[in-house]
Every structure is written in C-alpha cells, then in structure tokens.
C-alpha cells in the first residue's frame, strides 16, 4: 500500500473500462485522483467507488478534444490538490471500418480524440509537473500501435503516433532535466466497453480474439491498471520513453 501516496493524479476517460480501473488502483495506493470524462454518470460512479473505499477523488466533465477545456481542468486540479504528479491520458475511441468505407469525418474524429488530446494533455501535464519538481505521464496506446490491424487503420495511426510522440517528449524531458518521465502502455485485447455496448457482444468479439493470444485468454482492466501504477510510482524512476506492452503474448508471435 502507498506506492503513490501523496501524489496528485489526473485520469482522462475515467468513467469506465481502463480509466476507471486505473483511477481506482491509483487511489488504492494513496493518490488523490481527478477523474474526467464526458460520461458524467460513469465518472461520478468511479469517484463514488473510490470514496467508498476511503480514497480521495473528484470528477469533472471534460471533452479532451477541446484545448481550452484542458486549461480549465488543470487549473481545477491545481486549485483543489496542487500541481500534477501523474497524468494518465486514457480517453480514446475506435471506429472499425475498412479504409474504403471510412469517412474523412470519422478519420478526423479518431485523430482528435486519440492523438490531438494527447498533445493537449501532455503539454499541460509537463507544465504543471514542472511546478511539482517532476512527475510521470502515461499515454494509453494499444498493440494496434505496434502492428497493423485490418479495419482499424485510423486507430492504428493514432496509437502508433502516440508511441513515438511519447518517446520524443520523454527525450525532451530527460535532456532538460525536468524529472518528468513519459511512457506509453500498449494493451492487447482487454475486456472493456470499447469492444461492444453489451457484455454479450464483448464476449463474442473478444472470444474470437482469444485463440490468437498465446496465453489463451483476454486480459482484464486491472492488468493494465497495475502497469499504469508501476509507471506512476517511484519504482519506475529510471523508466522513460518505453512502450510497455501488456497483451498475453499477442505481439510475440
């Protein structure tokens, strides 16, 4: 217990799935967690779960594609808790269509949510963390940022871009001696709402993926939350610019 005790964390897309799991896990280990999302009901449920377990959390509505809203969110975090120590850029979407069916509007929407928001958040995260004397930025990517996946060209483009963006900023922060670490996490097939609106659809979709995974099963949100916790903690104080893949061996074959 207490692996991130006293630290201030911001988690985007915290209303469900990986964002909720990461928020709860960070709070369990002592962080004060600022949860954002556009799903107000889900975001408040995440905060309620944290508070019920004795943790500290606050929710704020946040469209990550709106640059001005990032300024408002960071200002609120600093007003309530102080400068950021941990930023988890988790909010994202996937649109599954072959390139010939993908519209320009859909392409731009995926880029705005999955990549523009990473730029907005990371830039402001670095500025806030400099006030705290350092910190950890964790950008949530995907194995689709390491390998090509048919029907997910826009998703692959954003997650691959996120990977190298994270490395570049990690190098900048290292060379400028800011004590800020930047890493990306690349989940494989994880049982989250992104794969379908109902449990039945998710199980069907993920069930088709399971035979291609060497461990023979899909992962759980907690698997990713634990990876995020590691990178957020001082245990990873010499870890920056990496892509941490958590996929049951999916990219090993």
Buried (B, 14 or more C-beta within 10 A) or exposed (E): EEBBEEBBBBBBBBBBBBBBBBBBBBBBBBBBBBBBBBBEEBBBBBBEBBEEEEBBBBBBEBBBBBBEBBEEBBEBBBEEBBBBBBBBBBBBBBBBBEEEEBEEEBBEBBBBBBBBBBBBBBEBBBEBBBEBEBBBBBBBBBBBBBEEBEBBBBBBBBBBBBBEBBBEBBEEBBEEEBBBBBBBBBBBBBBBBBBBEEEEEBBEBBEEBEEEBEEEBBBEBBBBBBBBBBBBBEEBEEBBBBBBBBBBEBBEE
